[in-house]
Amino acid sequence: MAEGDKLTGRVKRYARVGTTMGGLAARFAGGRFLGLSLDKGEHAAELREVLGGLKGPLMKVAQILSTVPDMLPEEYVAELAHLQTNAPPMGWPFVKRRMAAELGPEWLDKFKAFEHPAAAAASLGQVHRATGLDGRLLACKLQYPDMRSAVEADLVQLKLAFTVYQHYDRAIDPGEIHAELSARLREEVDYQREAANLGLFGHILAREPTVTVPKPVKKLSTDRLLTMTWLDGAPLLDFIDQHIDDRNTVAHNMFRAWYIPFYGYGVIHGDPHLGNYTVRPDGSINLMDFGCVRVFKPSFVAAVIDLYKALRDDDEALAVHAYETWGFYDLDRKVMAILNQWARFLYAPLMEDRVQPIQEGGSTMYGARVAAKVHRELREVGGVTPPREFVLMDRAAIGLGSVFTHLKAEVNWYRLFHDLVDKFDEKALARRQKAALERFGIPLPE
């Protein structure tokens, strides 16, 4: 029986999640609805400890929520941000058992060296630095046990949490959000799919000198172990006090790392948190962790450009076409005007041919003020159901905006954007996408 179908694994996960989250949720609800005293800082720290200990999808969801404006109080954002790069790792006895399960009892003989401490630990697995028999430095990404069972159990808990959330806030119907997170999280525990994504991004970015993607090592990889070439680089936060030219270079390269795949192939890396890239001495980017990847229909990408043109030219009919192409239906003018507030915020830096920061005002919380206003107004008109494709698209836009804000980068975003879209051809994108996805065994978008 497959690990993902183990009833006992799911039952244990239900019990563990229910026990650890139940008390935290009750105290949070008491503070929100009953006016009970709640130390948000202490509660947020406890929540981080619980989620870090649980590993798995709930921790991944916490990472996402910690970067979306107006979703959580500041105290929670500050604590959950630590999950992005500082998840508690599993010890060496665990690593030995898991590596033997994946590569056999003589697994150490397949490496010249294998470091005992984890180089990084995240929500679904941890990475160990190793040296191959051919002398190459390698990164071995080892999945935690019972993650497929954990996914199924946590998705049930997440659906329950969304149901509770919707009772007191109807601004956004989370049904399609849950569907999207479910699909992506199930893909994230399939390391063969991630290896295919690595190959896809390596192919797409092969001629882009400012971005480096690891190469998978198939003979040392399995469904739950992904071995790839090691990439040396520094954390982004090491660059926030560098000279403005260096910070601008990093921002320029980050923009291209994310949007060359999107506008050229309809593919986006959906998880731009701090642990998923590093910066090389020349400002180029090492792009990593390809479990959370979204493939879009070419028509979706075309509609992203159409909405830009609609806002630029004040073309209401084209805006309606773009929203309907994405999957927004029966939008009246009032709801569309509210959605356009968010769209105008995201597109604003792309509208003027000049050097400028990604947002005006100097706030380090990218989009928080606009998001709060949009959220409030959507609640007043009865809410909206975002198409599922928006989860990772919005996540990428917000995550990158936050990066550019922290860098205090001043770039001509208009030129960067137009370099990628001025010769956009939907049919050509469809041909490139089909050829690339078939080459790496990745399904076409439905």
N, C-alpha and C positions, 0 to 999 in steps of 0.2 A: 504493500500500500504506500502511495506517495506521501511524503512528509506533510504536504499541504492538506491531505485528507485525514490526518490523524485526529480522531475525535478527542482522544485523551489530551493531546497537545492543546486543542482549542479550549477544552473545558478548564484545564489548568490556567490558561491565559485569561479566560473570563474571570476566574476566581481572583487571580493576582491583580488584574487591572481593576476589577470592582472593589477589592479591598483597599488598594492604595489610592485610587482616585476618589472613592466614595466620600471619605472624610474630608478631603480637600475641597471637593465640589460642594459638600454641605456647608462648610464654613464660608466659602465664597458666596454661595446663594444667600446665606444668612446675612452677610455683610451687604449684599446688593439689595435684597428685597425686604429684610426685616430690620435694617438699621443696627444690626449687632456690631460690636466692636471687632475690627479685623486689622491686624498689622499686615498691610499689603507686602511690605518688604520681606517680612519673615515668611509669609505664606508663599510668596513667589520663589524664595530660595528653596523652600520645602518642595514646591512643585518641580523645580529644576532637578533636585536630587531624586525625586521619584521617577521622573521621566528618563533621566540618565540611567538609572538602575534598571528600568524596564527594557531599555533598548527598543528597537523595532519601530513600527509605523507611528505610534502615538508621539514618539520623540521627533520623527520626521515632520509630522503635522505641526508640532510645537515650533519647530524651526521656521516653517512657512508662516505661521501666524505671527511670529515675532518680528517679521519684516513687513507685514501688511499694515498700513496706517489705520488708526482708529479701531483696531480690533481688540486691543488689550491695553490696560493701564501701563504707564511708563515703567512702574516697578517690575511688572511681569516681562516687559520687553527686555529690560536690562538683564534680568536673570536668565531668560530663555536664550538670549544671544550667546551665552556661554556654551550652550549645547552645540553651537555651530562648529567649534573646533576643540572643545574640551570634554568630550564624552568620556566617562570612566572606562578604561580598557579591561579586557579579560586577561587573566594571568597565564604564565607559561604552561602549567599543566593542561589548561584548557586548549591552548594553541597546539600542543603536541598531539592531543587526542583528535582535534579537528583536522590537522594536517594529515595524520595517519589515515583518517577516514576518507579523505579526498584523494591522496596520492599513494596510499599504501604504507605498510609498516616501515619500509626503508626510505621514507620520503626525504630524510635529510641527505641521503646520498645523491639526490638530484640537484643539490646546491653546493657551491663552494663554501658559502657562508650564509647563515640565517640569523638575524638579530632577534634576541629574546624579547626585549621590550617593544611594544607597539609604537610605531612612528606616528600613528594617528588612529583615533577611534571615533566612530560616528554612530548613526542610528541603527544600521543594519549589519555592520561588520567593522573590522579593524584592519589596518594596513601594517605589514612588517616589511622592513627593508631586508633585501637578500642579495647575494651575488650568484649569478648563474655559473654553470660549469664552463661557459665560454667567456667568463669574465665580465659580462654585462651586469650593471647594477639594476636590480629588479624591485618592484613593489608587489607584494603578495596581499591581495585583498581577500580576507577570510570572513565568510559570513557566520554570524552567531547561530547557535543551534535553534531549531524549531521556528525559524523566521516565517516560513510559509504558514504554519499554524498560527503564528502571532499576527500575521497580516489579516487572516480571516477573522480572528477574534477581535482584533482592534478595529476593523472596519465596522463590525456590529456595534462596538462601543462608540465609535465616531458617529454613526448614524443616530444613535440614541442622543448623543450630545447635541447634534444638529437639530434634532426634534425639540429638545428642551430649549435650545437657543431661539428657535423660530417662534416659540410661544410668547416670548417677550420682545422679539425684534423681527418684524416682518419686512424689513427693507430689502433683504435679499433672500430669495428662496434657495436653500442650499442643496436641493435635490440633485441638480446636474453637477454641482461641485463635488458631492460625494461620489457620483458615478465616475467622474474624471480621476479623483484621487484613488479610487478603487482600482481602476485600470492601470494607472501609473505605478502604484505601490506593488501590484502583482508582478509587473514587469521588473521592478527593481530587485526582486529576489531571484530573478533569472539571470545568472551571470553570463550565460551563453548569449542572451540578448544584449547584455551590456558590452560583451566583446564585439558583437556585430556593430553596435553603436560606435565603439571605438574605431573600428575599421571605416565606418561611414564618415565620421568627422575627420579622420585622418585623410581620407580621399578628398573631402570637400575643401579642407584647409591646406592641402599639400603645397599649393603655390602661394600661400600667405606666410611671408617670413616672420610676421609679428606674433604668430600663434604656433605653439608646439603641442601635439597630442601624443600621449603614450602609445606604444605599439603592443598589442596583446601577444602573449607567448602561449600558443595553443597547447603545447605538450605539457605545460605546467598549470593548466586551467581545467576546471570542471564546472558543473552547474552552480557550485557554491564556493569556488575558489577561482579568483581571477588574478592571473599573474601578468604583469605588463612591465615595460621598461620604466625605470625610475627617472624622474625629472627633478633636478635641483632648482630651487627658487626660494624667494623670501616672501613672507606674508605681506599682503597689501598694506596692512597697518604700518609696516616699516617705511612706507613711502609718503605718508601723509604730511611729514614735515620736510620733505625734500624740496628742491627748487621747483618753481612753477612749471618750468619746461619739462622736468622729469615727470611731474604729476600729470601734465597734459599728455605726454607720450603714453603713459599707462592707460589713461582714459580712452585715448584714440584706439589703442590696441584692444582694449576690452570691448569697445563698441563693435569693432570689426569681428572679433572672435564670436560674438553672439549673433550679429545680423548678416554676415556673409552667408552662413548656413540658412537663415530664415528666408531672406529675399532671393537667394540663389537656388535653394532646394526645398523650401517649405519645411525646414527642420529647425527646432530650437532646443538648446540646452536649458531645461526648465528649472535649474537650481543654482542660481548665482550667489550662494552664500560663501562666506570667507574661506571655508575649508576646501572649496572646489577649484581653486586656482592659486597659483603663486606667480611671482614676478621675477624675471631674470634680470641680471645686471644692466642689460641694455634697454629695459623697460618692456620687452616682449613678454607674452603671457604663456604660462603653462596651464592648459585647460585639462581638468581631471573630473572624475566621477560622472560616468555617462549612463547611470541607471535611470535618471529622470529626464527622458528625452521625448519630445512631442513632434509628431509628423502631422502637418496640416495639408488639407486639400489646397491645390493651387488657387482656387477661387477665394479661399479665406485670405491668403496672402494678398491677392489682388484687391480685396475689399479693405485691407489695412491701408493700402495706398489710395484707394478711392475715398476713404473717409478723410485722409489728409487733404486731398484736393477739394473735397466738399467743404471742409472748414476754411480752407484758404480762400475759396471762391464764393463762400456763402451760398452753396448749392444744396438746398434742402432735399431735392429729389435724389441726388447722388448719395447724400447721407442716409436717407431711408433705404436705398439700395444696398449700401454697405452693411447697415445693421441687419437687414433681412438676410443678406448673404451669410452673415455670421450665425444667424439663428434667433435673432430677436423678432418676435411676431406681435402684430396688433399694437404697435407703439403709437400712442397719441403724441401730439406735439409737446405736451407738458413733460411726459416721461423722456422723450427724445432730447428736450432742452436740458434736462437734468443730466442725462448721460453725456451730452456734449460738453458739459462743464469739465468732466473728468477727461474726455478726449482732448479738449482744448489745452488742458494742463499738460498732458503727456506730449502732445504735438507742438506745444508752444516753442520749444528751443529749435525745432526744425523749420519754423516759418520764416525766420529772418536770417539773411546772409551776412552774419557777423559773428565775431568771437563773443561768447557769453557763458556764464555758469549754467548748469542744467536747470536750476530754479533760482529765482530772485529771493532776496531776504536773508540768506545765510543760515537758515534753519538746517540742522542735521537730520531732521525727520522728514524725509522726502515725501512730499504730497500729503502730509497729515492734515493740514488745514482744509485743503480742497476735498480730501476723502471724507472728512467729518461732515462737511456741508452737503456733499452729494448723498451720503448715507442718511443724514437727517431728512433731506427732501424726498428721497425715495420712500422712506418710512411714511411720510405724510401722504403720499399719493397711492399707498397700498403695496408698494414693493415691485420687484422685477425678478425674473428668473434668468440669470446670466447663462449663455451657452457654455457647455463644458470646456470648450477650447480656450475660454478666457482665463481659466485657472492658472495655467502655466505661462500664457502670454502676458497676463497682468503681473504675475510673479516675476517674470524676467524683467519687465519694464521697471517695476518698483525696485527690484534688487539692484539692477544696474544704476538706476537713478540714485539710490542710496550710496553706491560706490562712488559715483561721480561727485556727489555732494560732499562726502567725507574727504575726497581728494582735493576739494575746492578747485576742480578743474575748470579752465576757461578755454573752450574749444568752439570752432565753427561747426556746430552740430548739423546745420543746414547742408554744408558741403559734404560731410560724412554720409548723411542720409541720401542725398542726391547722387553721390558717386555709386550707390548701390541700386537705386530705383529708376534712374532716368532712362535706362534702356530695358526696363522690365517688360517681359513678354510672358503672359500666362501660359501659353502653349509651349514655349521653350522651357519654362520651369517644369511643366508637367513631364516633358520628355526627359529632362535631366533627372528629375526625381525618380521616375519609374526605373530608369537604367541603374541609378545608384542603389536604390532599395533592393532591386532584384539581385544585384551583384553581391550584396551582403546578407541576403535572405531575410529582409525586414518587410513586413506586410505593408501594402499601400494603405493610405488612410481611407476609412469607410465614409 
